[in-house]
Amino acid sequence: MAVEPPDELELARLAAIVDHSSDAILSTSLDGIVQTWNNAATRLYGWRPEEIIGKPIDLIVPPALHEQEAAILSAVARGENVSRMLTERRTKNGETISVSLTVSPIRGSDGTVVAISKIAHDSREQAKLVLGLRERSDQFTALANNIPQLAWLADSQGWIYWYNQRWFEYTGFKLEDMEGWGWRRVHHPDHVDRVVERIQHSWDTGEPWEDLFPLRRADGVFRWFLSRANPLRDEDGNVILWCGTNTDITDELEAKNRIALLIREVNHRSRNMLSTLKAMVNRSSADTAEELAQSLHRRITALASNQELLDGGDWSGARIDAIVEAQLAHIDDAARERVRLDGSDDLTIKAAQAEALGLAIHELATNAEKYGALSDESGSVMVEWSRTTDEAGEEMLHISWTETGGPAVTAPTRTGFGTTLITRNMEHVFGGKVSLDYADSGLSWRALCPASDCLTESIEAVEPGTI
């Protein structure tokens, strides 16, 4: 059926619509020559109809887009349509602007394509909004990926759809593994049910969420995280999404536990110190108050020297050679030159044993200087320590103090506090055996205890100071 051509009224109506449209409407020939140009096109591009009609459409196309324009003309000439394509055009004054372009074929009465229609909408404001949103999105992404926390977003129902880069680096998973409830894969099995229950309560009620639980790192190690999520609401108060973070607090928890342990250790050591001082006062005997004061002073000095060594090693223990050196510091230089040490410099004993050994060495050195091998110029002392093995094959720690060349030795007629420190106190703390021999050649003291009960890992020696 033949198509009737439009009458004059209809043509006038169509022309009025085109002229008063807010969008730029123009037409070109199939080879891109401008044929019609409405008022909006003049407002948008700056060219008046008489300036542009009969000229190539490339006048308003940036040079970099000429090939794109040629492809559009070719496609529409074949009868295809281009719908709302966001592109750029150039105005008369050379400004490049953003437009939304619709291109369609104009057909003749026989249906063949005879021209091309173009409708362009000024998209500069839209482009600014898109650019602004893109910049904000880039800023948000940069911020989210550079904060130390793991971060994520969930919809109003709690379906997590976005994680920051730190989450993927920590867990080793991709987004498709973690979407929705996939995050349960990195939770510890002992905690995941509790976490799911609590976070579901927040999804259901809209209440902010906070919890503490371990998350598995990509290498399989679990670390503790303080996790929070808060809802973002619309004007009506409805939750539109959730913003969540997971903050690694493993180091803080460990530090807190270490502080608590140290406080308990200090309290324990303080009680032990007071008990030791009380025993010193109760068990020390002397003919005069001055002798009692001197006795207490030297024993408290020995105790303080031990404390200094243990403080330097964070109370993890002290090396035997450092303990012996510290407790020999109070004797005079001439006597010190006649004391020889023979033992490994990497044997370290635990804190409690270090205290007991320090007091014992101090008593032995004091007695040697007063009555034994160090009381004259001919005697000498050998202090030895080593690992050894008993008959049952158990590894033992052996420590000895041997005096030779001094005055004749006689056993004391009574047992004082000093003897208690070098025998019973050592046996009690070390869990071993102590022998004390008052031989004619000189006093001999031996301590033997299980290495596993008293030795610890080697630590750096702390230079003994003066108290």
C-alpha positions in Angstrom: 0.0 0.0 0.0 1.4 3.4 -1.0 2.2 5.8 1.8 0.4 9.1 1.5 2.7 12.2 1.8 2.0 14.5 4.8 -0.2 17.5 4.1 0.9 21.1 4.8 -0.6 21.3 8.2 1.1 18.2 9.4 4.4 19.4 8.0 4.0 22.7 9.8 3.2 20.9 13.0 6.3 18.7 12.7 8.5 21.8 11.9 7.2 23.6 14.9 8.0 20.6 17.1 11.5 20.4 15.8 12.1 24.2 16.1 10.9 24.3 19.6 12.6 21.2 20.9 15.1 21.6 23.7 17.3 19.0 22.0 19.5 19.7 19.0 17.8 18.1 15.9 19.6 18.1 12.5 19.7 15.9 9.5 22.5 15.1 7.0 22.8 13.4 3.7 24.1 9.9 3.6 27.6 11.3 2.9 27.5 13.6 6.0 26.4 17.0 4.6 24.2 19.0 6.9 20.7 19.5 5.5 18.6 20.8 8.4 19.4 22.5 11.7 17.0 23.6 14.4 17.2 26.4 16.9 18.4 24.1 19.7 21.3 23.0 17.5 22.3 26.7 17.2 22.1 27.1 21.0 24.1 23.9 21.6 26.8 24.2 18.9 26.9 27.9 18.2 26.5 27.6 14.4 23.5 29.4 12.7 21.7 27.4 10.0 23.1 29.5 7.2 26.6 28.9 8.5 26.4 25.1 8.8 23.8 23.8 6.3 25.6 22.5 3.2 28.8 21.9 5.2 30.2 18.5 6.4 29.0 17.3 9.8 32.7 16.8 10.7 32.7 20.5 11.6 31.1 19.7 14.9 33.0 16.4 15.4 36.3 16.4 17.2 39.1 15.1 14.9 39.8 12.1 17.2 36.1 11.0 16.6 36.0 11.3 12.8 36.4 7.6 12.3 33.6 7.0 14.9 31.3 9.4 13.0 32.0 7.7 9.7 31.1 4.3 11.2 27.9 5.8 12.6 26.9 7.3 9.2 27.7 4.0 7.5 25.6 1.9 10.0 22.6 4.2 9.8 22.8 4.3 6.0 22.3 0.6 6.1 19.1 1.1 8.2 20.5 0.6 11.7 19.7 2.9 14.7 22.1 4.3 17.2 20.3 5.0 20.5 21.5 7.4 23.2 25.2 7.1 22.7 27.3 9.3 25.1 30.0 11.0 23.0 31.6 14.4 22.4 31.0 17.2 19.9 32.8 20.5 19.2 31.2 23.9 19.2 31.8 26.9 16.9 34.2 28.4 19.4 36.2 25.2 19.7 34.9 23.9 23.0 34.5 20.2 23.3 31.2 19.3 25.0 29.5 16.0 26.1 26.3 15.0 24.3 23.9 12.1 24.3 23.3 11.2 20.7 20.5 9.3 18.9 21.0 8.7 15.2 18.3 7.1 13.0 17.6 6.7 9.2 15.2 8.9 7.3 13.4 6.8 4.6 11.8 7.8 1.4 8.4 6.8 0.2 9.8 3.6 -1.1 11.4 2.7 2.2 14.9 3.3 1.2 17.2 5.4 3.5 17.6 8.8 1.9 19.0 10.9 4.8 20.1 10.6 8.4 18.5 12.2 11.5 20.5 13.2 14.6 19.1 14.2 18.0 21.7 15.5 20.5 21.0 16.2 24.2 23.3 18.4 26.1 24.9 16.1 28.6 27.5 18.4 30.2 25.7 18.5 33.5 25.3 14.8 33.4 28.9 14.3 32.5 30.0 16.5 35.4 27.8 14.4 37.7 29.3 11.2 36.3 32.8 12.6 36.6 32.1 13.7 40.1 30.7 10.3 41.1 33.7 8.6 39.4 36.1 10.8 41.3 34.3 10.2 44.6 34.2 6.5 43.8 38.0 6.5 43.1 38.6 8.5 46.4 36.4 6.0 48.4 38.2 3.0 46.8 41.6 4.5 47.5 40.7 5.3 51.1 39.1 1.9 51.7 42.1 0.1 50.2 44.6 2.0 52.3 43.0 1.8 55.8 44.6 -0.9 58.0 41.2 -2.5 58.6 39.4 -5.1 56.5 36.3 -3.3 55.2 33.1 -4.5 53.5 29.6 -3.4 52.4 26.3 -5.3 52.7 22.8 -4.6 51.5 19.9 -4.1 53.8 19.4 -7.8 54.3 23.1 -8.4 55.2 24.2 -9.8 51.8 27.9 -8.7 51.5 28.6 -7.5 48.0 31.9 -5.5 48.3 35.2 -5.9 50.2 38.3 -3.7 50.2 41.6 -5.0 48.9 43.0 -5.6 52.3 40.3 -8.3 52.9 41.4 -10.2 49.8 45.1 -9.8 50.7 44.4 -11.1 54.2 42.1 -14.0 53.4 43.5 -15.0 50.0 40.0 -15.3 48.5 38.3 -13.5 45.6 35.0 -11.7 45.7 33.0 -14.6 44.2 34.2 -16.8 47.1 33.2 -14.2 49.7 29.9 -12.8 48.4 26.8 -13.2 50.6 27.6 -15.5 53.5 30.9 -16.7 51.9 32.8 -15.0 54.7 32.0 -17.9 57.0 34.8 -19.8 55.3 37.5 -17.8 57.0 35.9 -18.0 60.5 37.1 -20.3 63.2 34.7 -23.3 63.6 34.6 -22.7 67.4 33.2 -19.2 66.9 31.3 -19.1 63.5 27.9 -20.1 64.9 28.0 -17.5 67.6 29.1 -14.8 65.1 26.3 -15.7 62.6 23.7 -15.6 65.3 24.8 -12.2 66.6 25.2 -10.6 63.2 21.8 -12.0 62.0 20.2 -10.3 65.0 21.6 -6.9 63.8 20.4 -7.6 60.2 16.9 -8.3 61.6 16.7 -5.4 64.0 18.9 -2.7 62.4 21.0 -2.5 65.6 24.7 -1.7 65.3 26.9 -4.8 65.5 30.1 -5.4 67.4 31.9 -8.7 68.1 35.4 -10.2 68.7 36.5 -13.3 67.0 39.4 -14.9 65.0 39.7 -14.8 61.2 42.0 -17.2 59.2 44.8 -15.6 57.3 45.8 -16.8 53.8 48.6 -18.9 55.4 46.2 -20.6 57.8 47.1 -18.6 60.8 44.1 -17.2 62.9 44.3 -13.7 64.2 41.8 -11.9 66.5 39.7 -9.0 65.1 37.4 -6.5 66.7 34.5 -6.2 64.1 31.8 -3.6 63.8 29.0 -2.7 61.4 26.7 0.3 61.3 23.6 0.8 59.2 23.1 3.6 56.7 19.5 4.7 56.6 17.3 6.7 54.2 15.2 9.8 55.1 12.5 7.5 56.4 14.9 5.6 58.7 15.0 2.4 56.6 18.3 0.6 56.3 19.7 0.8 52.8 23.1 -0.7 53.4 25.6 -1.8 56.1 29.2 -0.6 56.5 31.5 -3.0 58.3 35.2 -3.2 59.4 37.4 -5.8 61.0 40.3 -4.5 63.0 43.2 -6.8 63.8 43.8 -6.5 67.6 45.9 -9.7 68.0 49.0 -7.7 69.0 47.0 -5.6 71.5 45.5 -8.7 73.1 48.9 -10.4 73.4 50.4 -7.2 74.9 47.5 -7.0 77.4 48.0 -10.6 78.3 51.8 -10.1 78.7 51.1 -7.1 81.0 48.7 -9.1 83.1 51.2 -11.9 83.3 54.0 -9.5 84.3 51.8 -8.0 87.0 51.0 -11.4 88.4 54.7 -12.2 88.2 55.7 -9.0 90.0 53.2 -9.7 92.7 54.5 -13.2 93.1 58.1 -12.1 93.1 57.3 -9.3 95.7 55.7 -11.9 98.0 58.7 -14.2 97.6 61.1 -11.3 98.2 59.3 -10.3 101.4 59.3 -13.9 102.5 63.0 -14.2 101.9 63.7 -10.9 103.7 61.6 -12.1 106.6 63.5 -15.4 106.8 66.8 -13.5 106.7 65.8 -11.4 109.7 64.4 -14.4 111.6 67.4 -16.7 110.8 70.3 -14.3 111.0 72.2 -14.4 114.3 75.0 -12.3 115.6 76.7 -11.3 118.8 75.9 -7.6 118.3 73.4 -5.4 116.5 76.2 -4.2 114.2 77.1 -7.7 113.1 73.4 -8.4 112.5 73.1 -5.3 110.3 76.1 -6.3 108.3 74.8 -9.8 107.8 71.5 -8.5 106.6 73.1 -5.8 104.4 75.3 -8.3 102.5 72.5 -10.8 102.0 70.1 -8.1 100.8 72.9 -6.9 98.4 73.2 -10.4 97.0 69.4 -10.5 96.5 69.5 -7.1 94.8 72.2 -8.3 92.4 70.1 -11.2 91.4 67.1 -8.9 90.8 69.2 -6.7 88.5 70.2 -9.7 86.4 66.7 -11.0 86.1 65.3 -7.5 85.3 67.7 -7.3 82.4 66.4 -10.6 81.0 62.7 -9.7 81.5 62.6 -12.3 84.3 63.0 -15.2 81.8 66.2 -16.3 83.6 69.9 -15.5 83.9 73.2 -17.0 82.7 75.2 -18.9 85.3 78.4 -17.1 84.6 76.7 -13.7 85.1 75.2 -14.9 88.4 78.6 -16.0 89.7 80.3 -12.8 88.5 77.7 -10.7 90.2 78.0 -12.4 93.5 81.8 -12.2 93.5 81.7 -8.5 93.0 81.7 -7.7 96.8 85.0 -9.4 97.6 88.3 -7.5 97.2 90.3 -7.5 94.0 93.2 -9.5 95.4 90.9 -12.3 96.5 88.9 -12.2 93.3 92.1 -13.0 91.3 92.3 -16.3 93.1 88.8 -17.4 92.0 88.7 -19.3 88.8 85.6 -20.0 86.8 85.1 -22.9 84.4 81.8 -23.4 82.7 79.9 -22.8 79.5 78.8 -19.2 79.0 75.5 -20.2 77.4 73.9 -22.1 80.3 70.9 -20.2 81.5 68.8 -21.1 84.5 65.2 -20.0 85.3 64.4 -17.0 87.5 63.6 -18.9 90.7 66.8 -21.0 90.4 68.8 -17.9 89.6 67.8 -16.3 92.9 68.7 -19.4 94.9 72.0 -19.9 93.2 72.9 -16.2 93.6 72.3 -16.4 97.4 74.3 -19.6 97.7 77.3 -18.3 95.8 77.2 -15.1 97.9 77.3 -17.1 101.1 80.1 -19.3 99.9 82.2 -16.3 98.8 81.6 -14.5 102.1 82.5 -17.5 104.2 85.6 -18.1 102.0 86.7 -14.5 102.5 86.2 -14.6 106.2 87.2 -18.1 107.2 88.2 -20.2 104.1 90.5 -20.2 101.1 90.2 -16.5 100.4 91.0 -15.4 104.0 94.8 -15.6 103.4 97.0 -15.2 100.4 97.7 -18.8 99.7 94.2 -20.3 99.0 92.2 -20.4 95.8 88.6 -21.3 94.7 87.4 -23.1 91.6 83.8 -22.6 90.5 82.6 -25.0 87.8 79.3 -25.8 86.1 78.4 -28.1 83.2 75.8 -30.4 81.8 76.3 -34.1 82.6 74.4 -37.3 82.5 73.5 -39.5 85.5 73.5 -43.3 85.5 69.9 -43.4 84.3 70.8 -41.3 81.2 69.0 -38.2 82.5 70.6 -34.9 81.6 71.7 -33.1 84.7 73.1 -29.7 85.7 76.3 -29.9 87.8 77.6 -26.8 89.8 80.5 -26.9 92.3 82.5 -24.7 94.6 85.9 -26.1 95.6 88.4 -24.4 98.0 92.1 -25.4 98.2 95.3 -24.1 99.8 93.6 -22.1 102.6 93.5 -22.5 106.4 92.5 -25.9 107.8 88.8 -26.4 107.7 86.6 -27.5 110.5 82.9 -28.2 110.4 80.8 -25.6 112.2 79.4 -26.5 115.6 75.9 -25.1 114.7 74.0 -24.7 111.5 73.2 -21.1 110.7 71.0 -19.4 108.0 74.0 -19.3 105.6 74.2 -23.1 105.7 70.5 -23.3 105.0 70.9 -21.0 101.9 73.6 -23.2 100.4 72.0 -26.6 101.1 68.3 -27.0 101.9 67.2 -23.9 100.0 69.1 -25.0 96.9 67.7 -28.5 97.1 64.2 -27.2 97.5 64.3 -24.7 94.6 66.5 -26.8 92.2 64.7 -30.1 93.0 68.1 -31.8 93.2 70.8 -32.9 95.7 73.5 -30.7 97.4 76.5 -32.0 99.2 78.8 -30.0 101.6 82.2 -31.4 102.6 84.5 -29.8 105.2 87.6 -31.6 104.0 91.0 -30.8 105.4 92.1 -29.5 102.0 89.3 -27.1 101.9 85.5 -26.8 101.7 83.8 -28.5 98.8 80.2 -27.8 97.7 78.3 -29.7 95.0 74.8 -29.3 93.5 73.3 -31.7 91.1 69.8 -31.2 89.6 67.7 -32.3 86.5 68.6 -30.0 83.6 64.9 -29.9 82.4 63.8 -28.5 85.7 66.2 -25.6 86.0 67.7 -24.7 82.5 66.0 -22.5 80.0 66.9 -21.0 76.7 70.1 -18.9 76.5 69.7 -15.2 76.8 72.3 -12.4 76.5 74.3 -11.8 79.6 73.6 -8.6 81.5 76.6 -6.8 82.9 76.4 -6.9 86.7 76.1 -3.5 88.2 76.6 -2.1 91.7 73.7 -1.8 94.0 
